[in-house]
Amino acid sequence: MTTSRKAPRRPAAGRSRIALALAGGGPLGAIYEIGALCALDDALHGLDLNDCEHYVGVSAGGFIAAGLANGIRPRQLCEAFIENRPGRDHFDPSWLLKPAWGEFGDRLQRLPKLVGSALWAWGAQRKPLTHAMERVGAALPTGVLDNEGIHQQIERLFRQPGRSNDFRELRARLTLVATQLDTGDAAPFGRPGWDHVPISRAIQASAALPGLFPPVEIGGQHYVDGALKKTLHATVALDEGTDLLLCLNPLVPFHTNPSLHDGRRIPSLVEGGLPAVMSQTFRSMIHSRLALGLKHYERAYPGTDIVLIEPDQRDATLFFANTFSYRQRREIAEHAYQQTRRMLLDRQAELTPRLARHGVTLDLPALRDPGRKLLATRPAQTTLAARLHASLDDLQRQLERNAAPAINR
């Protein structure tokens, strides 16, 4: 039985074709993008973020893009992913922290045969020991965390009434990009020939960061994170014709500066040890590819207005965030919301004419409103569970203060 594709939404006469491209970035990327999208939703008149013509998502950005294409409002995404409110849309990132026991068991079963092969190569074939032991490397797991829960929880989310886990049932175009492991080619799930795969499975594949999550098998092929090829993969939308392309990128390299937004003095990232150095390295690689990609887009698609939304590179709050802390998830989302509002004000001279060409205007009074917030202040703790949650947050805060490295002092 096949499912026929719904006719794509055709823009009204004179209406601009608007696309949204969301890069990856793990839980931090998703939190930043939700906060930024809520700010855009509040500040841009004439733009409905649930009514774009094409959504392109990579890795964590794929989850956000698919949610928007399914009609989930940015603030609903915030309630589900950030605020941990119980209900049908509840999505707890702690589901991503389950060990990949199945992968461990499969690799462990291979170990005796691999060790025997290595010993045979060393003893009988006179291979160097280091060369022989390379064969044992196949016993190492391809990922340490189980990502099957990503598929299961998003499948549940998109099977709610009024939503769909089928690309062909969406009115808007949705493209979720992964990388085919055995060829290195981009896999554009949602495009013709790739649209039979469930959206939730495509998100799982697009977010399968090598080493962290095992590759995802679909149709006898294995797929990993789409960011291995490109940061945005916006070409799939630009090739179909786009008048305005909005790009969100959550990961930028950090620039140490004495006058940081949160007041911390950070002389050098080397003080943070290997985690800070590796984070900076990864961010720099991702961002340099993005910069090259944007230059290519501007040359190849001169008729398209391209607007990039990303954090300030001096923003220490986002760089040093702990995204698996419930308390910090709220703080990061609020921070992203306020920083995006500030960015829109700072860039109003540049953005106003570009957006106006597509019937979109900045709500300057709303942007200048100092009292506008993304998240309401938490209500007074009345239940035992709520008090316990607050106590755990206080304990974590104290542990962070006691264990914080010199880089955060």
Disulfide bonds with the S-S distance in Angstrom:
none
